[in-house]
């Protein structure tokens, strides 16, 4: 190679969904870890959502994701992770199909039942996922075994604790997912 140019490896693109219940912190996690200004599709909650969007436990929430949030993070020089934060309501699930190699199900222990549907969705489709418990300041802390039992979570699915507001914590969740996906491909 005497052209004077060095060869550059093309990074691998990895698409990851960030799913979970309404108000679990998905937009916050994407924003905390993204190296670019994230595209956020937040809109104000209006009276049109009364009776449709249950705000029990998150009464202070004033916005909701109406399409997909998007962020990006580069890991080393070899991997570019594209993050897609999904709306928490099940009427938007059609957006999830065929999108990603893996998913993060963000769980809020104040509203744990809200993530059941996301877990079921990924289990049925065989999509690798991790469950990340977003540790809200006002939420009760539970032992890992208690959360696993409450979610009826398969022992092979990683259960992680995080603070979706913290870049390092959010990044650790993404690394945990990538490691989980890689372990499944090597098995």
C-alpha positions as CSV (number, residue, x, y, z in Angstrom):
1,X,0.0,0.0,0.0
2,X,2.2,2.9,-1.2
3,X,-0.6,5.4,-1.9
4,X,0.2,7.1,1.4
5,X,-3.3,6.5,2.7
6,X,-3.9,4.4,5.7
7,X,-6.7,1.9,5.6
8,X,-9.5,2.6,7.9
9,X,-11.8,-0.1,9.2
10,X,-15.5,0.6,8.8
11,X,-17.1,0.5,12.2
12,X,-19.9,-2.0,12.9
13,X,-23.3,-0.4,13.3
14,X,-25.4,-1.8,16.1
15,X,-29.1,-0.8,16.6
16,X,-30.5,-1.0,20.1
17,X,-34.1,-0.3,21.3
18,X,-34.7,1.3,24.7
19,X,-38.2,0.1,25.7
20,X,-40.2,0.0,28.8
21,X,-43.3,1.5,30.5
22,X,-44.6,5.0,30.3
23,X,-42.4,7.3,32.3
24,X,-39.6,4.8,33.0
25,X,-36.8,7.1,31.8
26,X,-36.2,6.0,28.2
27,X,-35.8,9.5,26.7
28,X,-33.6,10.4,29.7
29,X,-31.3,7.4,29.2
30,X,-30.9,8.1,25.4
31,X,-30.2,11.7,26.1
32,X,-27.7,10.9,28.9
33,X,-25.5,8.6,26.8
34,X,-25.8,10.0,23.3
35,X,-22.6,11.7,22.0
36,X,-24.8,13.8,19.6
37,X,-27.6,16.0,20.5
38,X,-30.4,13.4,20.6
39,X,-33.5,13.7,18.5
40,X,-36.4,13.7,20.9
41,X,-40.0,13.5,20.0
42,X,-41.5,14.7,23.2
43,X,-44.8,16.4,23.2
44,X,-46.9,17.8,26.1
45,X,-49.5,15.5,27.6
46,X,-53.0,16.8,26.9
47,X,-56.5,16.1,27.9
48,X,-56.7,13.8,24.9
49,X,-54.6,11.2,26.7
50,X,-56.8,11.1,29.8
51,X,-58.2,7.6,30.2
52,X,-55.5,6.3,27.7
53,X,-52.2,7.2,29.4
54,X,-52.0,6.1,33.0
55,X,-49.9,8.6,35.0
56,X,-50.3,6.8,38.3
57,X,-46.9,7.0,40.0
58,X,-45.6,9.6,37.6
59,X,-48.1,12.3,38.2
60,X,-45.5,15.0,37.6
61,X,-44.8,13.8,34.1
62,X,-45.8,16.5,31.6
63,X,-44.5,15.1,28.3
64,X,-44.5,11.9,26.4
65,X,-42.6,10.4,23.4
66,X,-44.8,10.4,20.4
67,X,-42.5,8.7,17.8
68,X,-38.9,7.6,18.5
69,X,-36.0,9.2,20.3
70,X,-32.7,8.8,18.5
71,X,-29.1,9.0,19.8
72,X,-25.7,7.6,19.0
73,X,-22.7,6.5,20.9
74,X,-19.3,5.2,19.5
75,X,-17.6,2.5,21.5
76,X,-13.9,2.4,20.6
77,X,-13.2,2.8,16.9
78,X,-15.1,-0.4,15.9
79,X,-18.7,0.0,17.1
80,X,-21.3,2.7,16.5
81,X,-24.4,2.2,18.6
82,X,-27.6,3.7,17.3
83,X,-30.2,4.1,20.1
84,X,-33.9,4.2,19.5
85,X,-36.0,5.2,22.5
86,X,-39.5,3.9,22.0
87,X,-42.8,5.3,23.2
88,X,-43.9,3.4,26.4
89,X,-47.5,2.8,25.2
90,X,-48.3,-0.5,23.5
91,X,-50.1,1.2,20.6
92,X,-46.6,2.1,19.3
93,X,-45.2,-1.4,19.3
94,X,-45.4,-1.7,15.5
95,X,-42.3,0.6,15.5
96,X,-40.2,-2.0,17.2
97,X,-40.4,-4.8,14.6
98,X,-37.2,-5.7,12.9
99,X,-35.4,-2.7,14.2
100,X,-32.6,-3.9,16.5
101,X,-30.1,-6.6,17.5
102,X,-31.0,-6.1,21.1
103,X,-33.0,-4.1,23.6
104,X,-32.9,-2.5,26.9
105,X,-36.1,-2.8,28.9
106,X,-36.1,0.0,31.4
107,X,-38.0,-0.8,34.5
108,X,-39.5,1.5,37.2
109,X,-40.1,-0.3,40.4
110,X,-42.9,2.2,41.2
111,X,-44.8,0.8,38.1
112,X,-43.1,-2.5,37.5
113,X,-46.1,-4.1,35.7
114,X,-45.6,-1.5,32.9
115,X,-42.5,-3.4,31.6
116,X,-44.2,-6.8,31.5
117,X,-45.4,-6.2,27.9
118,X,-42.0,-5.2,26.7
119,X,-40.4,-8.3,28.2
120,X,-43.0,-10.5,26.7
121,X,-42.6,-8.9,23.3
122,X,-38.8,-9.5,23.2
123,X,-39.1,-13.0,24.6
124,X,-41.7,-14.0,21.9
125,X,-39.5,-12.7,19.1
126,X,-36.3,-14.1,20.5
127,X,-34.7,-10.6,20.7
128,X,-31.8,-10.5,23.2
129,X,-32.5,-8.0,25.9
130,X,-31.5,-6.8,29.4
131,X,-33.6,-5.4,32.1
132,X,-32.3,-2.2,33.6
133,X,-34.0,-1.0,36.8
134,X,-33.9,2.8,36.8
135,X,-33.3,3.7,40.4
136,X,-35.5,6.7,40.9
137,X,-34.8,8.8,44.1
138,X,-38.3,8.2,45.4
139,X,-38.7,4.5,44.6
140,X,-38.3,1.7,47.0
141,X,-35.2,-0.5,46.4
142,X,-35.6,-4.2,46.0
143,X,-33.1,-7.0,46.0
144,X,-32.3,-8.5,42.6
145,X,-34.1,-11.8,43.4
146,X,-37.3,-9.9,44.3
147,X,-37.3,-8.0,41.0
148,X,-36.5,-11.2,39.0
149,X,-39.3,-13.0,40.7
150,X,-41.8,-10.1,40.2
151,X,-40.9,-10.0,36.5
152,X,-40.7,-13.8,36.2
153,X,-37.4,-13.1,34.4
154,X,-35.4,-15.9,33.0
155,X,-32.1,-16.4,34.9
156,X,-30.1,-15.9,31.7
157,X,-31.5,-12.4,31.1
158,X,-29.1,-9.8,32.7
159,X,-30.7,-7.6,35.4
160,X,-28.9,-4.3,35.9
161,X,-29.4,-1.3,38.1
162,X,-28.9,2.2,36.6
163,X,-29.6,5.9,36.9
164,X,-30.8,6.9,33.5
165,X,-29.7,10.5,34.1
166,X,-26.1,9.4,34.5
167,X,-24.0,9.0,31.3
168,X,-21.7,6.4,32.9
169,X,-24.6,4.4,34.3
170,X,-26.5,4.5,31.0
171,X,-23.3,3.5,29.1
172,X,-22.8,0.5,31.5
173,X,-26.3,-0.7,30.6
174,X,-25.5,-0.5,26.9
175,X,-22.2,-2.4,27.4
176,X,-24.1,-5.0,29.4
177,X,-26.5,-5.5,26.5
178,X,-23.7,-5.7,23.9
179,X,-21.9,-8.3,26.1
180,X,-25.1,-10.3,26.5
181,X,-25.7,-10.3,22.7
182,X,-22.1,-11.4,22.0
183,X,-22.4,-14.2,24.6
184,X,-25.4,-15.5,22.8
185,X,-23.8,-15.4,19.4
186,X,-20.8,-17.4,20.8
187,X,-22.9,-20.0,22.5
